Amino acid sequence: MKVLLIGSGGREHALAWKIKESPLVQKLFIAPGNPGMEELGELVDLSHGDLQGLLDFAKNERVDLTVVGPEDPLVQGIGDLFRREGLRIIAPDKKGAVLEGSKAFSKDFMERYKIPTAKSHKTGDYNKALEIIEEYQYPLVLKADGLAAGKGVLICESRKEAEAGLKKILKDRDFGDAGDQVVIEEFLTGRETSVIAFVDGKTMTPMVSSRDYKRIGEGDRGLNTGGMGTYSPNEAYTEDVEARVREEILAPTLKGIQQEKMDYRGIIFIGIMITDEGPKVLEYNVRFGDPETQVILTRLDTDLVEIFNALEAGSLEKVDIQWKAEKAVCVILASEGYPEAYEKGKEIQGLENIDDRTRVFHGGTKREQGRLLTAGGRVLGVTSLDETLEKARKRAYENVQKIEFPGKTFRRDIAR
């Protein structure tokens, strides 16, 4: 098989590694990829936003299967585009992708199918929003409706912060068109978990659980990021919680996908808060999470391409997906200043010293004149596998210390 993987971050590096493991794959193309993926496949100089260019490439190279990492091309409709041309792709259609593309739509979807979630309101009017927040206690959550690279969520501790947040989204347009509407939401307390599942339209098969750390600072303080670390499995995701999630969240989500006639052959990510009242949905994403993918795929025992083939063909229920018993921890190394302003071009050293039970997935790197340099906010994901969570955590942090670049920033409490 020839496989095309679209994307350039840590999630895609993990996907490329797992796809390359498959004996079914003769050739792997990665568009555009990053330096960490050079040894896994052929890097193609095409942006993930160049849908027509990607389509033409897949046709010209007679690609057998395309796998999409980031959300932007999914929301833009790459699934529909490829399928119209008879090309196989792991992606929901545009109708399905709106579950991530619009937080307002996803909240309405949850209401229609009685999926437990936080109380919320939505509006595009700043003055109306000021009236709505009178109904909420603090802290409260403000979400830009559209895609904002994981940074369009503001947690406001006071009326003053809420007013500033509404101004930032609706008036100052800090998130551009993503802020055409704002979703105002009650703040849920509890333990977070990430549930990611394979979906073929008829079957939804969840992967192993994980937990993501969104805030930049230890103790979950500071600004939201794309994710500063993760581990799997999540000990808060007990058998009782899992049973409730299957019944109260996964089953009605699949029912909604079917009733709304979405052509959903792809991945669904459900962010969940395990509250005193039970599990409630925080958000839907329509692709693998980052950095959840790094720990989940590290624990996957079954051929990922075999799963993808069955998913695309609508025969997911026939695949017996197996997982390693070992635990995995991923610690993100970020640039100083992230998620706000940060410098690029810092030289990275020490990757040759990583042990054989640890993988370093590249998120924001580039190669210039033989030197590996930082090229993004989240630079590397140090991912370790071991018998227990504590051993995996210890191993991950030991390897974090072997890697150096100026301004290296990371949380010290992942999986603590």
ZAVO-626264 format. One record per residue (C-alpha): residue number from 1; residue in three letters; x, y, z. Coordinates in steps of 0.2 Angstrom, whole numbers, padded with zeros to 4 digits, m for minus. Layout:
<pts>
PT    k    r     px     py     pz
PT  NUM  ALA      X      Y      Z
...
</pts>
This chain:
<pts>
PT    k    r     px     py     pz
PT    1  MET   0000   0000   0000
PT    2  LYS   0004   0018  m0003
PT    3  VAL  m0001   0029   0012
PT    4  LEU  m0002   0048   0013
PT    5  LEU  m0001   0056   0030
PT    6  ILE  m0006   0074   0031
PT    7  GLY   0001   0085   0045
PT    8  SER   0017   0091   0053
PT    9  GLY   0016   0090   0072
PT   10  GLY   0019   0078   0086
PT   11  ARG   0003   0069   0083
PT   12  GLU   0007   0066   0065
PT   13  HIS   0025   0060   0070
PT   14  ALA   0017   0047   0081
PT   15  LEU   0005   0042   0067
PT   16  ALA   0019   0041   0055
PT   17  TRP   0029   0029   0066
PT   18  LYS   0014   0018   0069
PT   19  ILE   0009   0017   0051
PT   20  LYS   0027   0013   0046
PT   21  GLU   0027  m0002   0057
PT   22  SER   0013  m0010   0047
PT   23  PRO   0019  m0024   0035
PT   24  LEU   0005  m0018   0023
PT   25  VAL   0014  m0001   0019
PT   26  GLN   0026  m0001   0005
PT   27  LYS   0027   0018   0004
PT   28  LEU   0023   0032   0016
PT   29  PHE   0021   0050   0010
PT   30  ILE   0020   0064   0023
PT   31  ALA   0014   0081   0019
PT   32  PRO   0023   0092   0025
PT   33  GLY   0030   0082   0039
PT   34  ASN   0045   0088   0050
PT   35  PRO   0063   0083   0053
PT   36  GLY   0058   0069   0065
PT   37  MET   0048   0060   0051
PT   38  GLU   0062   0060   0038
PT   39  GLU   0067   0042   0042
PT   40  LEU   0049   0036   0041
PT   41  GLY   0044   0042   0024
PT   42  GLU   0045   0054   0010
PT   43  LEU   0042   0072   0015
PT   44  VAL   0031   0081   0003
PT   45  ASP   0031   0100   0002
PT   46  LEU   0012   0103   0003
PT   47  SER   0003   0112   0016
PT   48  HIS  m0011   0103   0026
PT   49  GLY  m0022   0118   0020
PT   50  ASP  m0018   0115   0001
PT   51  LEU  m0033   0103  m0002
PT   52  GLN  m0032   0103  m0021
PT   53  GLY  m0013   0100  m0021
PT   54  LEU  m0015   0086  m0009
PT   55  LEU  m0029   0078  m0019
PT   56  ASP  m0019   0080  m0035
PT   57  PHE  m0004   0072  m0027
PT   58  ALA  m0014   0057  m0020
PT   59  LYS  m0021   0054  m0038
PT   60  ASN  m0004   0056  m0047
PT   61  GLU   0005   0044  m0035
PT   62  ARG  m0010   0032  m0034
PT   63  VAL  m0011   0033  m0015
PT   64  ASP  m0021   0019  m0008
PT   65  LEU  m0026   0028   0009
PT   66  THR  m0025   0045   0016
PT   67  VAL  m0024   0049   0034
PT   68  VAL  m0027   0067   0041
PT   69  GLY  m0019   0073   0057
PT   70  PRO  m0025   0091   0060
PT   71  GLU  m0042   0098   0061
PT   72  ASP  m0042   0112   0048
PT   73  PRO  m0043   0101   0032
PT   74  LEU  m0056   0090   0040
PT   75  VAL  m0067   0105   0044
PT   76  GLN  m0064   0112   0026
PT   77  GLY  m0071   0096   0019
PT   78  ILE  m0056   0086   0013
PT   79  GLY  m0066   0070   0017
PT   80  ASP  m0079   0074   0004
PT   81  LEU  m0066   0080  m0008
PT   82  PHE  m0056   0064  m0008
PT   83  ARG  m0071   0053  m0008
PT   84  ARG  m0079   0062  m0023
PT   85  GLU  m0064   0057  m0033
PT   86  GLY  m0065   0039  m0027
PT   87  LEU  m0050   0040  m0015
PT   88  ARG  m0050   0031   0002
PT   89  ILE  m0047   0043   0017
PT   90  ILE  m0048   0042   0036
PT   91  ALA  m0059   0057   0039
PT   92  PRO  m0077   0062   0043
PT   93  ASP  m0087   0072   0030
PT   94  LYS  m0089   0091   0032
PT   95  LYS  m0105   0088   0040
PT   96  GLY  m0097   0077   0053
PT   97  ALA  m0082   0089   0055
PT   98  VAL  m0093   0103   0061
PT   99  LEU  m0094   0094   0078
PT  100  GLU  m0077   0102   0080
PT  101  GLY  m0078   0116   0068
PT  102  SER  m0092   0125   0078
PT  103  LYS  m0094   0123   0097
PT  104  ALA  m0111   0131   0096
PT  105  PHE  m0116   0117   0084
PT  106  SER  m0109   0103   0095
PT  107  LYS  m0118   0110   0111
PT  108  ASP  m0134   0110   0101
PT  109  PHE  m0130   0092   0095
PT  110  MET  m0127   0086   0113
PT  111  GLU  m0144   0094   0118
PT  112  ARG  m0153   0085   0104
PT  113  TYR  m0146   0068   0109
PT  114  LYS  m0147   0071   0128
PT  115  ILE  m0128   0070   0130
PT  116  PRO  m0123   0076   0147
PT  117  THR  m0113   0092   0146
PT  118  ALA  m0112   0109   0155
PT  119  LYS  m0125   0122   0155
PT  120  SER  m0122   0135   0141
PT  121  HIS  m0128   0150   0130
PT  122  LYS  m0121   0156   0114
PT  123  THR  m0122   0173   0105
PT  124  GLY  m0113   0184   0093
PT  125  ASP  m0118   0200   0102
PT  126  TYR  m0107   0208   0114
PT  127  ASN  m0120   0217   0124
PT  128  LYS  m0131   0202   0124
PT  129  ALA  m0116   0192   0131
PT  130  LEU  m0114   0204   0145
PT  131  GLU  m0132   0201   0150
PT  132  ILE  m0130   0182   0149
PT  133  ILE  m0115   0181   0161
PT  134  GLU  m0126   0188   0174
PT  135  GLU  m0134   0170   0175
PT  136  TYR  m0118   0162   0179
PT  137  GLN  m0107   0159   0194
PT  138  TYR  m0088   0161   0194
PT  139  PRO  m0077   0154   0187
PT  140  LEU  m0086   0152   0170
PT  141  VAL  m0079   0147   0153
PT  142  LEU  m0079   0157   0137
PT  143  LYS  m0076   0148   0121
PT  144  ALA  m0073   0155   0103
PT  145  ASP  m0086   0146   0092
PT  146  GLY  m0073   0141   0078
PT  147  LEU  m0056   0133   0077
PT  148  ALA  m0043   0143   0087
PT  149  ALA  m0028   0130   0088
PT  150  GLY  m0033   0124   0105
PT  151  LYS  m0032   0142   0112
PT  152  GLY  m0050   0149   0110
PT  153  VAL  m0055   0144   0128
PT  154  LEU  m0054   0156   0142
PT  155  ILE  m0058   0152   0160
PT  156  CYS  m0064   0168   0169
PT  157  GLU  m0062   0169   0188
PT  158  SER  m0072   0186   0190
PT  159  ARG  m0085   0197   0181
PT  160  LYS  m0070   0208   0176
PT  161  GLU  m0061   0194   0168
PT  162  ALA  m0077   0188   0159
PT  163  GLU  m0080   0206   0152
PT  164  ALA  m0062   0206   0146
PT  165  GLY  m0063   0189   0138
PT  166  LEU  m0079   0194   0129
PT  167  LYS  m0071   0209   0122
PT  168  LYS  m0056   0199   0117
PT  169  ILE  m0067   0187   0107
PT  170  LEU  m0081   0197   0101
PT  171  LYS  m0074   0215   0099
PT  172  ASP  m0055   0214   0097
PT  173  ARG  m0057   0198   0087
PT  174  ASP  m0041   0190   0094
PT  175  PHE  m0047   0173   0087
PT  176  GLY  m0053   0180   0070
PT  177  ASP  m0068   0172   0062
PT  178  ALA  m0068   0159   0076
PT  179  GLY  m0075   0172   0087
PT  180  ASP  m0090   0176   0077
PT  181  GLN  m0100   0168   0091
PT  182  VAL  m0095   0165   0109
PT  183  VAL  m0101   0150   0119
PT  184  ILE  m0103   0154   0138
PT  185  GLU  m0103   0139   0148
PT  186  GLU  m0103   0134   0167
PT  187  PHE  m0087   0128   0174
PT  188  LEU  m0086   0110   0178
PT  189  THR  m0076   0103   0192
PT  190  GLY  m0069   0085   0193
PT  191  ARG  m0056   0074   0184
PT  192  GLU  m0053   0076   0166
PT  193  THR  m0051   0061   0154
PT  194  SER  m0049   0060   0135
PT  195  VAL  m0059   0047   0126
PT  196  ILE  m0054   0044   0108
PT  197  ALA  m0063   0032   0097
PT  198  PHE  m0062   0024   0079
PT  199  VAL  m0078   0027   0070
PT  200  ASP  m0084   0019   0054
PT  201  GLY  m0102   0026   0054
PT  202  LYS  m0110   0010   0062
PT  203  THR  m0097   0006   0075
PT  204  MET  m0088   0017   0088
PT  205  THR  m0073   0008   0096
PT  206  PRO  m0065   0018   0110
PT  207  MET  m0046   0017   0112
PT  208  VAL  m0037   0016   0129
PT  209  SER  m0040   0031   0141
PT  210  SER  m0028   0046   0143
PT  211  ARG  m0027   0062   0152
PT  212  ASP  m0021   0078   0145
PT  213  TYR  m0014   0094   0154
PT  214  LYS  m0020   0109   0145
PT  215  ARG  m0013   0123   0156
PT  216  ILE   0005   0130   0154
PT  217  GLY   0009   0130   0172
PT  218  GLU   0010   0117   0186
PT  219  GLY  m0005   0114   0196
PT  220  ASP  m0015   0118   0181
PT  221  ARG  m0012   0136   0182
PT  222  GLY  m0009   0149   0168
PT  223  LEU  m0015   0150   0150
PT  224  ASN  m0023   0136   0140
PT  225  THR  m0011   0128   0127
PT  226  GLY  m0012   0114   0114
PT  227  GLY  m0007   0102   0128
PT  228  MET   0008   0101   0139
PT  229  GLY   0008   0082   0143
PT  230  THR  m0002   0067   0145
PT  231  TYR  m0003   0049   0151
PT  232  SER  m0012   0033   0148
PT  233  PRO  m0022   0025   0156
PT  234  ASN  m0031   0038   0166
PT  235  GLU  m0034   0030   0183
PT  236  ALA  m0049   0041   0185
PT  237  TYR  m0057   0031   0171
PT  238  THR  m0064   0017   0181
PT  239  GLU  m0074   0002   0175
PT  240  ASP  m0090   0011   0182
PT  241  VAL  m0085   0027   0173
PT  242  GLU  m0082   0018   0157
PT  243  ALA  m0099   0010   0157
PT  244  ARG  m0108   0026   0160
PT  245  VAL  m0097   0034   0146
PT  246  ARG  m0102   0020   0134
PT  247  GLU  m0121   0022   0138
PT  248  GLU  m0123   0040   0141
PT  249  ILE  m0110   0048   0129
PT  250  LEU  m0104   0036   0116
PT  251  ALA  m0120   0027   0111
PT  252  PRO  m0130   0043   0109
PT  253  THR  m0116   0052   0100
PT  254  LEU  m0116   0037   0087
PT  255  LYS  m0135   0038   0086
PT  256  GLY  m0133   0057   0082
PT  257  ILE  m0120   0054   0069
PT  258  GLN  m0132   0041   0061
PT  259  GLN  m0148   0052   0062
PT  260  GLU  m0139   0067   0055
PT  261  LYS  m0133   0057   0040
PT  262  MET  m0115   0061   0043
PT  263  ASP  m0102   0050   0033
PT  264  TYR  m0091   0048   0048
PT  265  ARG  m0077   0036   0044
PT  266  GLY  m0063   0043   0055
PT  267  ILE  m0058   0047   0073
PT  268  ILE  m0068   0056   0086
PT  269  PHE  m0061   0064   0102
PT  270  ILE  m0072   0067   0117
PT  271  GLY  m0065   0078   0131
PT  272  ILE  m0074   0073   0147
PT  273  MET  m0075   0079   0164
PT  274  ILE  m0079   0066   0177
PT  275  THR  m0090   0076   0189
PT  276  ASP  m0099   0071   0205
PT  277  GLU  m0115   0069   0195
PT  278  GLY  m0106   0058   0182
PT  279  PRO  m0096   0061   0166
PT  280  LYS  m0100   0076   0155
PT  281  VAL  m0094   0081   0138
PT  282  LEU  m0082   0096   0138
PT  283  GLU  m0079   0096   0119
PT  284  TYR  m0079   0085   0103
PT  285  ASN  m0064   0085   0091
PT  286  VAL  m0065   0075   0075
PT  287  ARG  m0047   0069   0075
PT  288  PHE  m0033   0062   0086
PT  289  GLY  m0028   0072   0100
PT  290  ASP  m0011   0080   0103
PT  291  PRO  m0002   0074   0114
PT  292  GLU  m0014   0060   0118
PT  293  THR  m0010   0051   0102
PT  294  GLN   0008   0050   0108
PT  295  VAL   0004   0039   0123
PT  296  ILE  m0011   0030   0115
PT  297  LEU  m0002   0024   0100
PT  298  THR   0013   0019   0110
PT  299  ARG   0002   0007   0119
PT  300  LEU  m0007   0000   0103
PT  301  ASP  m0003  m0018   0099
PT  302  THR  m0014  m0020   0083
PT  303  ASP  m0008  m0015   0066
PT  304  LEU  m0015   0003   0064
PT  305  VAL  m0016   0002   0045
PT  306  GLU  m0027  m0014   0047
PT  307  ILE  m0038  m0004   0059
PT  308  PHE  m0039   0010   0046
PT  309  ASN  m0043  m0001   0032
PT  310  ALA  m0058  m0009   0041
PT  311  LEU  m0064   0008   0047
PT  312  GLU  m0064   0015   0029
PT  313  ALA  m0073  m0001   0023
PT  314  GLY  m0086   0000   0037
PT  315  SER  m0081  m0017   0045
PT  316  LEU  m0073  m0010   0061
PT  317  GLU  m0082  m0023   0072
PT  318  LYS  m0072  m0037   0064
PT  319  VAL  m0056  m0030   0071
PT  320  ASP  m0050  m0036   0088
PT  321  ILE  m0040  m0021   0094
PT  322  GLN  m0026  m0026   0107
PT  323  TRP  m0017  m0014   0119
PT  324  LYS  m0001  m0016   0128
PT  325  ALA  m0003  m0018   0147
PT  326  GLU   0012  m0006   0150
PT  327  LYS   0008   0013   0155
PT  328  ALA   0014   0028   0145
PT  329  VAL   0019   0046   0149
PT  330  CYS   0022   0060   0137
PT  331  VAL   0030   0077   0143
PT  332  ILE   0030   0091   0131
PT  333  LEU   0045   0102   0129
PT  334  ALA   0040   0120   0124
PT  335  SER   0048   0136   0119
PT  336  GLU   0050   0149   0132
PT  337  GLY   0035   0161   0131
PT  338  TYR   0023   0149   0124
PT  339  PRO   0008   0150   0122
PT  340  GLU   0011   0168   0119
PT  341  ALA   0026   0176   0110
PT  342  TYR   0041   0165   0109
PT  343  GLU   0057   0164   0099
PT  344  LYS   0062   0151   0086
PT  345  GLY   0078   0144   0079
PT  346  LYS   0086   0138   0096
PT  347  GLU   0097   0123   0093
PT  348  ILE   0091   0106   0100
PT  349  GLN   0104   0094   0107
PT  350  GLY   0104   0077   0116
PT  351  LEU   0092   0067   0106
PT  352  GLU   0105   0054   0103
PT  353  ASN   0105   0050   0122
PT  354  ILE   0087   0044   0123
PT  355  ASP   0084   0027   0130
PT  356  ASP   0076   0013   0120
PT  357  ARG   0059   0013   0129
PT  358  THR   0057   0031   0125
PT  359  ARG   0052   0040   0109
PT  360  VAL   0054   0058   0106
PT  361  PHE   0040   0065   0094
PT  362  HIS   0044   0081   0085
PT  363  GLY   0031   0094   0086
PT  364  GLY   0039   0111   0081
PT  365  THR   0056   0108   0074
PT  366  LYS   0066   0112   0058
PT  367  ARG   0083   0107   0051
PT  368  GLU   0095   0120   0044
PT  369  GLN   0113   0117   0039
PT  370  GLY   0113   0100   0048
PT  371  ARG   0107   0108   0064
PT  372  LEU   0090   0104   0072
PT  373  LEU   0081   0119   0078
PT  374  THR   0065   0124   0087
PT  375  ALA   0052   0130   0075
PT  376  GLY   0036   0131   0086
PT  377  GLY   0028   0133   0103
PT  378  ARG   0027   0114   0107
PT  379  VAL   0044   0108   0101
PT  380  LEU   0046   0089   0107
PT  381  GLY   0035   0076   0115
PT  382  VAL   0046   0064   0126
PT  383  THR   0036   0048   0128
PT  384  SER   0041   0034   0139
PT  385  LEU   0033   0016   0141
PT  386  ASP   0035   0006   0157
PT  387  GLU   0027  m0007   0168
PT  388  THR   0019   0006   0180
PT  389  LEU   0014   0024   0178
PT  390  GLU   0027   0029   0191
PT  391  LYS   0041   0020   0182
PT  392  ALA   0035   0028   0165
PT  393  ARG   0034   0045   0173
PT  394  LYS   0052   0043   0180
PT  395  ARG   0058   0037   0164
PT  396  ALA   0050   0051   0154
PT  397  TYR   0058   0065   0166
PT  398  GLU   0075   0056   0165
PT  399  ASN   0075   0058   0146
PT  400  VAL   0068   0076   0147
PT  401  GLN   0084   0080   0156
PT  402  LYS   0095   0073   0142
PT  403  ILE   0088   0086   0129
PT  404  GLU   0093   0104   0129
PT  405  PHE   0089   0120   0120
PT  406  PRO   0089   0138   0126
PT  407  GLY   0072   0142   0135
PT  408  LYS   0067   0124   0136
PT  409  THR   0050   0124   0146
PT  410  PHE   0040   0110   0153
PT  411  ARG   0028   0105   0167
PT  412  ARG   0036   0094   0181
PT  413  ASP   0019   0087   0187
PT  414  ILE   0013   0077   0172
PT  415  ALA   0006   0060   0179
PT  416  ARG   0010   0065   0197
</pts>
